[in-house]
Amino acid sequence: MTSTATSSRRDEVLLDVQDLVIEFETEAGVVRAVDGVSFQVRAGHTLGIVGESGCGKSVTALSILRLLPRPMGRIAGGRILFRGEDLVTAPDERIHKVRTGEIGMIFQEPMTALNPVHRIGRQLSEAFLLHQDISPRTALERSIAVLGHVGIPSPELRVSEYPHQLSGGMRQRVVIAMALACRPAIVIADEPTTALDVTIQAQILELMKQLQDEMGMSIILITHDLGVIAETCDDVLVMYAGRVAEQGTARGIFGQPSHPYTRGLLESIPRLEYPRKTMLRTIEGMVPSLMDLPAGCRFNNRCRHAQERCRDAAPGLERVGSGHDVGCHRWRELPAWQEPVA
C-alpha cells in the first residue's frame, strides 16, 4: 500500500478551511447551516470539532469531500485547501480520487456505511481496486491484511461474511479499515463511537490513536463529548449554530475556556460526588432553529452574561493567546475560569 500520510512533515498544514459557508434550499427558503467557519488541520495532529446537535459539525465534515446532499445543499462561499488545492472548485474526477485515497471518512453509523447485501471482502476490495492498479486477488489479500491490522480476529473468514453477521464494534472496525485502506493523509471520523457501548468506544478510540501513531495521519474527530476531545485531540474547534464560538489548542481550550458556551459544555460534564450523588449542570434553553436565529451573538438567548451589545452585533474572533481565538464580546470581563468541583 502506498502511503500519503507518512509523506507529510509533522505540523505542516494539510487542510486549510477558509470562511466556509454552507446553505440548504428548503421549502421555507434558504438556510445557512455553516456561516464563515475557518480552521486548519496539521499533519499528524487530531482536530476535535465539538458542539451540540445541529451546530454544523457533520455538515462541515461532509463539505470537505463534497458529500453534501444535492441539489439542496451547496457550498456558498469560502475555500477548502487540501495541500494548496481548492477542493471547492476541483473537478468531480479529482474529488473522486481524493475520497478514501487521500482523505478517508469514518461515518457515524456503520450499518448505513456498509452495504448490507455485499460481503465485507468485496466492499473492502473495491477501495483498493479503485485507487490501485492491482488484481482482485491481491485486493482481497490486502483486505484481509487491513482487517487484521484493525484488530478483527480471523480476518480470512470475516471477508466472506455480511455486515449483519458482525457485532457493532466489529462493523465499526471494518468502516475504519475501509477509511484507512489506501493510507490517507487525513481521516474524518464523524461520531465514530456513538452507537457503541462504553467499553467498545474506548477500544475504537485507542485503535484510532494507535493507527495514527503508526501511519502519521491526521484526524478530524467530530463529537459532542468533551471528555473524548480532552483525551484524544491536539486542537479543538467549538461550534455553535453554524459559527465558531472558540478554537485553539486542547490545552488552551481546557485550561482557559473563554466563551460562555465552551464553559457551559465543560460544566455539563457529569462528575461523581462521593459517595452517591452525581452533579449535572446544564446549559439552559435550546439551540436556536437555523430558520429563526437570534440577532447578534447566536448564543445570547442562552447566555447569562449577555448584554445589549451581544444582541445588537455578532462578535468577531479575537485572540486570547497563542493559537487561541474566541467569538465573544465579553470574554475579557468574565470571571477567571475554575474547574468545576463536584
KOLTORGU-198652 format. One record per residue: chain; y, z, x of N, C-alpha, C in turn; residue in one letter. Coordinates in steps of 0.1 Angstrom, whole numbers, plus 5000, padded with zeros to 4 digits. Example, Ala and Ser with C-alpha at 12.3 -4.5 7.8 and 13.67 -1.06 7.14 Angstrom:
// residues 2
R,ch,npy,npz,npx,capy,capz,capx,cpy,cpz,cpx,aa
R,A,4943,5078,5132,4955,5078,5123,4967,5078,5132,A
R,A,4978,5071,5128,4989,5071,5137,5000,5079,5129,S
***
This chain:
// residues 342
R,ch,npy,npz,npx,capy,capz,capx,cpy,cpz,cpx,aa
R,A,4988,5000,5008,5000,5000,5000,5012,5000,5009,M
R,A,5022,4991,5006,5034,4991,5013,5043,5002,5008,T
R,A,5052,5008,5017,5060,5019,5013,5074,5015,5013,S
R,A,5081,5017,5002,5096,5015,5002,5103,5028,5003,T
R,A,5095,5039,5000,5101,5053,5001,5104,5057,5015,A
R,A,5094,5055,5024,5095,5060,5037,5104,5052,5046,T
R,A,5109,5041,5041,5118,5032,5050,5132,5037,5049,S
R,A,5135,5047,5040,5149,5052,5039,5151,5064,5047,S
R,A,5163,5065,5053,5166,5077,5061,5170,5088,5051,R
R,A,5165,5100,5054,5168,5111,5046,5183,5113,5044,R
R,A,5188,5116,5033,5202,5118,5029,5210,5105,5027,D
R,A,5204,5094,5030,5210,5081,5026,5211,5080,5011,E
R,A,5222,5075,5006,5224,5073,4992,5217,5061,4987,V
R,A,5206,5063,4979,5198,5052,4974,5203,5047,4961,L
R,A,5208,5056,4952,5212,5053,4939,5226,5059,4937,L
R,A,5236,5050,4933,5249,5054,4931,5254,5049,4917,D
R,A,5254,5059,4907,5258,5055,4893,5273,5059,4892,V
R,A,5280,5049,4888,5295,5050,4887,5300,5047,4873,Q
R,A,5306,5057,4867,5313,5056,4854,5304,5049,4844,D
R,A,5292,5054,4842,5283,5047,4833,5287,5050,4818,L
R,A,5287,5040,4810,5290,5041,4796,5279,5034,4789,V
R,A,5272,5041,4779,5262,5035,4771,5265,5037,4756,I
R,A,5264,5026,4749,5267,5026,4735,5255,5021,4727,E
R,A,5255,5025,4714,5245,5021,4705,5251,5016,4692,F
R,A,5246,5005,4687,5251,5000,4674,5243,5006,4663,E
R,A,5250,5013,4654,5243,5019,4642,5249,5014,4629,T
R,A,5243,5018,4618,5249,5014,4605,5263,5020,4603,E
R,A,5265,5031,4609,5278,5038,4607,5289,5033,4618,A
R,A,5284,5025,4627,5294,5020,4637,5288,5022,4651,G
R,A,5297,5020,4661,5293,5021,4675,5293,5036,4679,V
R,A,5282,5040,4685,5281,5054,4690,5281,5054,4706,V
R,A,5289,5061,4712,5289,5062,4727,5281,5074,4731,R
R,A,5269,5071,4736,5259,5082,4739,5261,5087,4753,A
R,A,5267,5079,4762,5270,5084,4776,5284,5078,4779,V
R,A,5292,5087,4784,5307,5084,4785,5312,5087,4799,D
R,A,5311,5077,4808,5317,5079,4821,5310,5088,4830,G
R,A,5297,5087,4831,5288,5096,4839,5287,5090,4853,V
R,A,5288,5098,4863,5286,5093,4877,5278,5103,4885,S
R,A,5269,5098,4893,5261,5107,4902,5255,5099,4913,F
R,A,5249,5106,4923,5242,5099,4934,5229,5105,4936,Q
R,A,5219,5097,4941,5206,5102,4944,5204,5099,4959,V
R,A,5201,5109,4967,5199,5107,4981,5184,5106,4985,R
R,A,5182,5099,4995,5168,5097,5000,5161,5110,5003,A
R,A,5149,5112,4997,5141,5124,5000,5146,5136,4992,G
R,A,5156,5135,4983,5161,5146,4975,5157,5145,4961,H
R,A,5158,5157,4954,5155,5157,4940,5168,5161,4932,T
R,A,5171,5152,4923,5183,5154,4914,5178,5159,4901,L
R,A,5182,5170,4896,5179,5175,4883,5190,5172,4873,G
R,A,5186,5166,4862,5196,5164,4851,5192,5173,4840,I
R,A,5201,5182,4836,5198,5192,4826,5208,5192,4815,V
R,A,5203,5197,4803,5212,5198,4792,5204,5199,4779,G
R,A,5210,5202,4768,5203,5203,4755,5199,5189,4750,E
R,A,5190,5189,4740,5186,5176,4734,5198,5169,4729,S
R,A,5199,5156,4731,5210,5148,4726,5222,5147,4735,G
R,A,5220,5153,4747,5232,5153,4756,5233,5139,4764,C
R,A,5222,5131,4764,5223,5118,4771,5214,5117,4783,G
R,A,5206,5127,4786,5198,5127,4798,5188,5115,4798,K
R,A,5180,5114,4788,5170,5104,4788,5176,5090,4787,S
R,A,5186,5088,4779,5193,5075,4778,5198,5071,4792,V
R,A,5204,5081,4799,5209,5077,4813,5198,5072,4821,T
R,A,5186,5079,4821,5175,5075,4829,5170,5061,4825,A
R,A,5169,5059,4812,5164,5046,4808,5173,5034,4812,L
R,A,5186,5037,4812,5195,5027,4816,5194,5022,4830,S
R,A,5189,5031,4839,5187,5027,4853,5178,5016,4855,I
R,A,5167,5016,4846,5157,5005,4847,5160,4995,4836,L
R,A,5171,4996,4829,5174,4987,4818,5163,4987,4807,R
R,A,5160,4999,4803,5149,5001,4793,5155,5005,4780,L
R,A,5168,5004,4778,5174,5008,4765,5169,4999,4754,L
R,A,5167,5005,4742,5162,4996,4731,5172,4985,4728,P
R,A,5167,4973,4726,5175,4962,4723,5172,4958,4708,R
R,A,5183,4953,4702,5196,4950,4706,5206,4961,4704,P
R,A,5201,4973,4699,5210,4984,4695,5217,4990,4707,M
R,A,5210,4992,4718,5215,4999,4730,5220,4989,4740,G
R,A,5231,4993,4747,5236,4985,4758,5245,4993,4767,R
R,A,5245,4988,4780,5254,4994,4790,5267,4988,4788,I
R,A,5277,4996,4784,5290,4990,4780,5300,4991,4792,A
R,A,5297,4998,4802,5306,4999,4814,5299,5006,4825,G
R,A,5305,5005,4837,5300,5012,4849,5291,5003,4857,G
R,A,5287,5009,4868,5277,5002,4877,5266,5012,4881,R
R,A,5254,5006,4884,5242,5013,4888,5238,5007,4901,I
R,A,5242,5012,4912,5240,5006,4925,5227,5012,4931,L
R,A,5217,5003,4933,5205,5007,4940,5205,5000,4953,F
R,A,5206,5008,4964,5208,5002,4977,5218,4992,4978,R
R,A,5229,4994,4971,5241,4985,4971,5240,4974,4961,G
R,A,5229,4972,4954,5227,4961,4944,5230,4967,4930,E
R,A,5238,4960,4923,5242,4965,4909,5231,4961,4899,D
R,A,5223,4970,4894,5212,4968,4885,5217,4964,4871,L
R,A,5230,4967,4868,5236,4963,4855,5237,4948,4854,V
R,A,5240,4942,4864,5242,4927,4864,5231,4919,4870,T
R,A,5221,4926,4875,5210,4919,4881,5202,4911,4871,A
R,A,5196,4899,4875,5189,4891,4865,5176,4899,4861,P
R,A,5170,4895,4850,5158,4901,4844,5147,4901,4854,D
R,A,5145,4890,4861,5134,4888,4871,5135,4899,4882,E
R,A,5147,4902,4886,5149,4912,4896,5146,4926,4891,R
R,A,5150,4929,4879,5148,4942,4873,5133,4944,4871,I
R,A,5126,4933,4867,5111,4934,4866,5104,4939,4879,H
R,A,5110,4934,4890,5104,4938,4903,5108,4952,4907,K
R,A,5120,4956,4903,5124,4970,4906,5115,4980,4899,V
R,A,5112,4978,4886,5104,4987,4878,5090,4989,4885,R
R,A,5087,5001,4887,5074,5006,4894,5073,5001,4908,T
R,A,5078,4989,4912,5077,4985,4926,5087,4993,4935,G
R,A,5099,4995,4930,5109,5002,4938,5114,5015,4931,E
R,A,5114,5015,4918,5118,5027,4911,5107,5029,4900,I
R,A,5100,5040,4901,5089,5043,4892,5094,5052,4881,G
R,A,5087,5053,4870,5091,5062,4859,5079,5069,4853,M
R,A,5081,5082,4852,5071,5091,4845,5076,5094,4832,I
R,A,5070,5090,4821,5075,5092,4808,5071,5105,4802,F
R,A,5079,5109,4792,5078,5123,4787,5064,5126,4781,Q
R,A,5058,5116,4773,5046,5119,4766,5035,5109,4771,E
R,A,5025,5113,4779,5016,5104,4785,5008,5096,4775,P
R,A,5006,5101,4763,4998,5093,4753,5006,5081,4748,M
R,A,5019,5081,4749,5027,5069,4745,5029,5060,4757,T
R,A,5028,5066,4769,5030,5058,4781,5017,5050,4785,A
R,A,5006,5055,4780,4993,5048,4783,4989,5040,4771,L
R,A,4983,5029,4773,4978,5020,4762,4964,5026,4758,N
R,A,4963,5030,4745,4950,5037,4741,4938,5028,4741,P
R,A,4940,5014,4741,4928,5005,4739,4924,4999,4752,V
R,A,4931,5003,4763,4927,4998,4777,4922,5009,4785,H
R,A,4912,5006,4794,4907,5017,4803,4917,5020,4813,R
R,A,4916,5032,4819,4925,5037,4829,4926,5028,4841,I
R,A,4914,5023,4845,4914,5014,4857,4922,5001,4855,G
R,A,4921,4996,4843,4928,4983,4840,4943,4986,4841,R
R,A,4947,4997,4835,4962,4999,4834,4968,5002,4848,Q
R,A,4960,5009,4856,4965,5012,4870,4964,4999,4878,L
R,A,4954,4991,4877,4952,4979,4885,4964,4969,4882,S
R,A,4969,4969,4870,4980,4960,4866,4992,4963,4875,E
R,A,4994,4976,4878,5006,4979,4886,5005,4973,4900,A
R,A,4993,4974,4905,4991,4968,4919,4991,4953,4918,F
R,A,4985,4947,4908,4984,4932,4908,4998,4926,4905,L
R,A,5007,4934,4898,5020,4929,4895,5029,4928,4907,L
R,A,5027,4936,4917,5036,4937,4929,5029,4934,4942,H
R,A,5016,4932,4942,5010,4929,4955,5000,4917,4953,Q
R,A,4999,4909,4964,4990,4897,4964,4976,4902,4968,D
R,A,4969,4908,4959,4955,4913,4962,4946,4909,4950,I
R,A,4933,4910,4953,4923,4906,4943,4921,4918,4933,S
R,A,4916,4915,4921,4913,4925,4911,4904,4936,4917,P
R,A,4895,4932,4925,4885,4942,4931,4893,4952,4940,R
R,A,4902,4947,4948,4910,4955,4957,4919,4964,4949,T
R,A,4925,4958,4938,4934,4966,4929,4926,4978,4923,A
R,A,4914,4976,4919,4906,4986,4913,4903,4997,4924,L
R,A,4900,4993,4936,4897,5002,4947,4909,5011,4949,E
R,A,4921,5004,4949,4933,5012,4952,4936,5021,4940,R
R,A,4933,5017,4928,4935,5026,4916,4926,5038,4918,S
R,A,4914,5037,4922,4905,5048,4924,4911,5058,4935,I
R,A,4916,5052,4945,4922,5059,4956,4934,5067,4951,A
R,A,4943,5061,4944,4955,5068,4940,4952,5079,4929,V
R,A,4942,5077,4921,4937,5087,4912,4933,5099,4919,L
R,A,4925,5097,4930,4921,5108,4938,4932,5115,4945,G
R,A,4942,5107,4948,4954,5113,4955,4962,5122,4946,H
R,A,4962,5120,4933,4969,5129,4924,4960,5140,4918,V
R,A,4949,5141,4924,4940,5153,4921,4931,5151,4909,G
R,A,4928,5139,4905,4918,5137,4894,4904,5137,4900,I
R,A,4895,5145,4895,4882,5146,4900,4874,5134,4896,P
R,A,4864,5130,4904,4855,5118,4902,4863,5106,4897,S
R,A,4873,5102,4905,4882,5090,4901,4874,5078,4898,P
R,A,4863,5076,4905,4855,5063,4904,4849,5063,4890,E
R,A,4848,5074,4883,4843,5075,4869,4854,5074,4859,L
R,A,4865,5080,4863,4877,5080,4853,4883,5067,4851,R
R,A,4882,5057,4861,4888,5044,4859,4881,5037,4847,V
R,A,4869,5041,4843,4862,5034,4832,4864,5041,4819,S
R,A,4872,5052,4819,4875,5059,4806,4888,5055,4800,E
R,A,4889,5058,4787,4901,5056,4779,4910,5068,4779,Y
R,A,4923,5066,4777,4932,5078,4777,4928,5090,4769,P
R,A,4922,5087,4757,4919,5098,4748,4907,5107,4753,H
R,A,4900,5101,4763,4889,5109,4769,4894,5119,4780,Q
R,A,4906,5119,4783,4912,5127,4793,4920,5139,4787,L
R,A,4921,5150,4794,4929,5161,4789,4944,5157,4791,S
R,A,4953,5165,4785,4967,5163,4786,4972,5163,4801,G
R,A,4967,5172,4809,4971,5173,4823,4966,5161,4831,G
R,A,4954,5157,4828,4948,5145,4835,4956,5133,4831,M
R,A,4959,5131,4818,4967,5119,4814,4980,5119,4821,R
R,A,4987,5131,4823,4999,5131,4830,4998,5127,4844,Q
R,A,4987,5131,4850,4984,5127,4864,4982,5112,4865,R
R,A,4976,5106,4855,4974,5092,4855,4988,5085,4854,V
R,A,4997,5090,4846,5010,5085,4845,5017,5086,4858,V
R,A,5016,5097,4865,5022,5099,4878,5016,5089,4888,I
R,A,5003,5087,4887,4996,5077,4896,5002,5063,4894,A
R,A,5004,5060,4881,5010,5046,4878,5024,5045,4884,M
R,A,5032,5056,4883,5045,5055,4888,5046,5054,4903,A
R,A,5036,5060,4910,5035,5060,4924,5027,5049,4931,L
R,A,5021,5041,4922,5011,5031,4927,5017,5023,4939,A
R,A,5029,5018,4938,5035,5010,4948,5044,5017,4957,C
R,A,5043,5031,4958,5051,5039,4966,5066,5036,4965,R
R,A,5072,5038,4953,5086,5035,4951,5095,5045,4959,P
R,A,5108,5040,4960,5118,5048,4967,5122,5060,4958,A
R,A,5123,5057,4945,5128,5067,4936,5118,5068,4924,I
R,A,5115,5080,4920,5107,5082,4907,5116,5090,4897,V
R,A,5117,5084,4885,5124,5091,4874,5113,5098,4866,I
R,A,5114,5111,4865,5105,5119,4857,5112,5125,4845,A
R,A,5109,5120,4833,5116,5124,4821,5108,5135,4814,D
R,A,5112,5147,4815,5105,5158,4809,5090,5157,4812,E
R,A,5085,5157,4824,5071,5154,4827,5061,5164,4823,P
R,A,5066,5176,4820,5057,5187,4817,5058,5193,4802,T
R,A,5066,5186,4794,5070,5191,4781,5058,5194,4772,T
R,A,5048,5185,4772,5037,5186,4763,5025,5194,4769,A
R,A,5027,5200,4780,5016,5207,4787,5017,5222,4787,L
R,A,5006,5229,4788,5007,5244,4788,5012,5248,4801,D
R,A,5016,5261,4802,5024,5266,4814,5016,5264,4827,V
R,A,5003,5267,4827,4995,5266,4839,4995,5251,4844,T
R,A,4993,5242,4835,4993,5228,4839,5007,5223,4843,I
R,A,5017,5228,4836,5031,5225,4841,5033,5228,4855,Q
R,A,5029,5240,4859,5031,5244,4873,5023,5235,4883,A
R,A,5011,5231,4879,5003,5222,4887,5009,5208,4889,Q
R,A,5015,5203,4878,5021,5190,4878,5034,5190,4887,I
R,A,5042,5201,4886,5054,5202,4894,5050,5204,4909,L
R,A,5040,5211,4911,5036,5213,4925,5030,5200,4931,E
R,A,5023,5192,4923,5018,5179,4927,5030,5170,4930,L
R,A,5040,5169,4922,5051,5161,4924,5058,5164,4937,M
R,A,5060,5177,4940,5066,5182,4952,5058,5178,4964,K
R,A,5045,5180,4963,5036,5176,4974,5036,5161,4977,Q
R,A,5036,5153,4967,5037,5138,4969,5050,5134,4974,L
R,A,5061,5141,4970,5074,5138,4976,5074,5141,4991,Q
R,A,5069,5152,4995,5068,5156,5009,5060,5145,5017,D
R,A,5049,5141,5011,5041,5131,5018,5047,5117,5019,E
R,A,5054,5113,5008,5059,5099,5007,5073,5098,5010,M
R,A,5081,5109,5010,5095,5108,5013,5103,5102,5002,G
R,A,5098,5101,4990,5105,5095,4978,5116,5105,4973,M
R,A,5125,5099,4965,5135,5107,4958,5130,5109,4944,S
R,A,5134,5119,4937,5130,5122,4923,5143,5125,4915,I
R,A,5143,5119,4903,5153,5123,4893,5145,5130,4882,I
R,A,5147,5143,4881,5139,5151,4872,5148,5155,4860,L
R,A,5144,5150,4848,5151,5153,4836,5144,5164,4829,I
R,A,5152,5174,4825,5146,5186,4819,5156,5194,4812,T
R,A,5152,5203,4803,5161,5212,4796,5159,5226,4802,H
R,A,5150,5227,4812,5145,5240,4818,5152,5243,4831,D
R,A,5161,5252,4831,5169,5255,4843,5160,5262,4853,L
R,A,5149,5269,4849,5140,5275,4858,5133,5265,4866,G
R,A,5129,5254,4860,5123,5243,4868,5133,5237,4878,V
R,A,5145,5235,4873,5156,5230,4882,5158,5238,4894,I
R,A,5158,5251,4892,5161,5261,4903,5149,5260,4913,A
R,A,5137,5258,4909,5126,5258,4918,5124,5245,4925,E
R,A,5128,5234,4919,5124,5220,4925,5136,5211,4929,T
R,A,5148,5214,4926,5159,5204,4928,5168,5208,4939,C
R,A,5173,5197,4946,5183,5199,4956,5197,5198,4950,D
R,A,5199,5189,4940,5211,5186,4934,5210,5187,4919,D
R,A,5221,5191,4912,5220,5193,4897,5231,5186,4890,V
R,A,5228,5179,4879,5238,5173,4870,5237,5180,4857,L
R,A,5247,5187,4852,5247,5193,4839,5254,5184,4829,V
R,A,5247,5180,4819,5254,5171,4809,5255,5178,4795,M
R,A,5266,5174,4789,5268,5179,4775,5275,5168,4767,Y
R,A,5269,5165,4756,5274,5155,4746,5279,5142,4753,A
R,A,5270,5137,4762,5273,5124,4769,5282,5124,4781,G
R,A,5287,5136,4784,5296,5137,4796,5290,5147,4806,R
R,A,5296,5146,4818,5292,5155,4829,5300,5168,4827,V
R,A,5293,5179,4826,5300,5192,4825,5302,5198,4839,A
R,A,5292,5197,4847,5292,5202,4861,5282,5195,4869,E
R,A,5285,5193,4882,5275,5188,4891,5277,5193,4905,Q
R,A,5266,5194,4913,5267,5199,4926,5253,5202,4932,G
R,A,5253,5208,4943,5240,5213,4949,5234,5224,4940,T
R,A,5221,5225,4940,5215,5236,4933,5220,5249,4937,A
R,A,5222,5251,4950,5228,5264,4955,5241,5266,4949,R
R,A,5250,5256,4949,5263,5258,4943,5263,5261,4928,G
R,A,5255,5253,4921,5254,5255,4906,5249,5268,4902,I
R,A,5238,5273,4909,5233,5286,4905,5240,5298,4911,F
R,A,5247,5295,4923,5254,5306,4929,5268,5308,4924,G
R,A,5274,5297,4919,5288,5297,4914,5289,5288,4902,Q
R,A,5282,5290,4891,5284,5282,4879,5298,5283,4874,P
R,A,5305,5272,4872,5319,5273,4869,5323,5268,4855,S
R,A,5313,5261,4848,5316,5256,4834,5310,5266,4825,H
R,A,5317,5270,4814,5311,5279,4804,5298,5275,4798,P
R,A,5296,5261,4798,5283,5257,4793,5272,5259,4803,Y
R,A,5274,5257,4815,5264,5260,4825,5261,5275,4825,T
R,A,5271,5283,4824,5269,5297,4824,5261,5301,4812,R
R,A,5264,5295,4800,5256,5298,4788,5241,5294,4790,G
R,A,5239,5283,4796,5225,5279,4799,5218,5289,4807,L
R,A,5225,5294,4818,5219,5304,4827,5216,5317,4820,L
R,A,5226,5321,4811,5224,5334,4804,5213,5333,4793,E
R,A,5210,5321,4789,5200,5320,4778,5185,5320,4784,S
R,A,5184,5320,4797,5170,5321,4802,5164,5335,4799,I
R,A,5153,5335,4793,5147,5348,4789,5144,5357,4801,P
R,A,5147,5370,4800,5145,5379,4811,5138,5391,4805,R
R,A,5128,5396,4812,5120,5407,4807,5126,5420,4812,L
R,A,5128,5429,4802,5133,5442,4805,5122,5452,4804,E
R,A,5119,5459,4814,5108,5469,4815,5111,5480,4805,Y
R,A,5100,5484,4797,5087,5479,4797,5084,5468,4787,P
R,A,5091,5468,4775,5086,5459,4764,5097,5450,4758,R
R,A,5109,5452,4761,5120,5444,4755,5123,5431,4762,K
R,A,5125,5421,4755,5129,5408,4760,5143,5405,4756,T
R,A,5152,5402,4765,5166,5399,4762,5167,5384,4762,M
R,A,5174,5379,4751,5175,5364,4750,5189,5361,4744,L
R,A,5198,5357,4753,5212,5353,4749,5212,5339,4745,R
R,A,5221,5335,4736,5221,5321,4731,5235,5316,4732,T
R,A,5237,5303,4731,5250,5296,4730,5252,5294,4715,I
R,A,5262,5300,4710,5265,5298,4695,5268,5284,4692,E
R,A,5265,5280,4679,5268,5267,4674,5257,5257,4678,G
R,A,5261,5244,4675,5251,5233,4677,5258,5222,4685,M
R,A,5250,5214,4692,5256,5203,4699,5262,5193,4689,V
R,A,5274,5189,4691,5281,5180,4681,5274,5167,4679,P
R,A,5274,5161,4667,5269,5148,4665,5278,5138,4672,S
R,A,5271,5128,4678,5279,5117,4685,5288,5109,4676,L
R,A,5285,5110,4663,5293,5104,4653,5306,5112,4650,M
R,A,5306,5125,4654,5317,5133,4650,5320,5143,4661,D
R,A,5324,5137,4673,5327,5145,4684,5340,5152,4683,L
R,A,5342,5164,4688,5355,5171,4688,5364,5165,4698,P
R,A,5377,5166,4695,5387,5161,4704,5388,5170,4716,A
R,A,5393,5165,4727,5394,5173,4739,5381,5175,4746,G
R,A,5379,5187,4751,5366,5191,4757,5356,5191,4746,C
R,A,5344,5185,4748,5334,5184,4738,5327,5197,4736,R
R,A,5329,5206,4745,5323,5220,4743,5332,5230,4736,F
R,A,5344,5226,4733,5354,5235,4729,5351,5243,4716,N
R,A,5343,5237,4707,5339,5243,4694,5328,5254,4696,N
R,A,5323,5255,4708,5312,5265,4711,5316,5274,4722,R
R,A,5328,5272,4728,5332,5279,4740,5341,5291,4736,C
R,A,5338,5303,4740,5346,5315,4737,5358,5316,4746,R
R,A,5360,5307,4756,5371,5306,4764,5381,5295,4760,H
R,A,5378,5288,4750,5386,5276,4746,5400,5280,4742,A
R,A,5410,5272,4746,5424,5273,4742,5429,5260,4736,Q
R,A,5441,5260,4733,5447,5248,4727,5446,5236,4735,E
R,A,5448,5237,4748,5447,5225,4757,5433,5220,4758,R
R,A,5423,5229,4755,5409,5224,4755,5406,5215,4743,C
R,A,5414,5217,4733,5412,5209,4720,5421,5197,4720,R
R,A,5431,5197,4729,5440,5186,4730,5436,5174,4739,D
R,A,5430,5178,4750,5428,5168,4761,5414,5170,4767,A
R,A,5407,5160,4770,5394,5161,4777,5397,5163,4792,A
R,A,5390,5173,4798,5392,5176,4812,5385,5166,4821,P
R,A,5392,5163,4832,5385,5155,4842,5377,5164,4852,G
R,A,5369,5158,4861,5362,5166,4870,5371,5171,4881,L
R,A,5370,5184,4884,5378,5190,4895,5368,5196,4906,E
R,A,5372,5196,4918,5364,5200,4929,5364,5216,4930,R
R,A,5353,5222,4929,5351,5236,4931,5348,5240,4945,V
R,A,5340,5232,4951,5336,5234,4965,5330,5222,4971,G
R,A,5324,5222,4982,5319,5210,4989,5307,5205,4980,S
R,A,5310,5192,4975,5300,5186,4966,5297,5192,4953,G
R,A,5307,5200,4948,5305,5207,4935,5318,5205,4927,H
R,A,5315,5198,4915,5326,5195,4906,5324,5200,4892,D
R,A,5335,5203,4885,5333,5209,4871,5344,5202,4862,V
R,A,5340,5200,4850,5349,5194,4840,5353,5204,4830,G
R,A,5363,5213,4834,5368,5224,4825,5382,5227,4829,C
R,A,5391,5228,4819,5405,5232,4821,5406,5246,4827,H
R,A,5397,5255,4823,5400,5269,4826,5390,5275,4836,R
R,A,5383,5267,4844,5373,5272,4853,5379,5282,4863,W
R,A,5391,5280,4867,5397,5289,4877,5400,5303,4871,R
R,A,5402,5303,4857,5406,5315,4851,5394,5324,4846,E
R,A,5382,5318,4847,5370,5326,4842,5367,5337,4851,L
R,A,5361,5348,4846,5357,5359,4854,5347,5355,4864,P
R,A,5346,5362,4876,5336,5359,4886,5322,5360,4880,A
R,A,5314,5350,4884,5300,5349,4878,5292,5361,4884,W
R,A,5285,5367,4874,5275,5377,4878,5262,5373,4872,Q
R,A,5251,5374,4880,5238,5371,4875,5234,5380,4863,E
R,A,5230,5375,4851,5226,5383,4840,5215,5393,4844,P
R,A,5216,5405,4839,5206,5415,4842,5200,5420,4829,V
R,A,5187,5420,4829,5180,5424,4816,5183,5439,4814,A
***
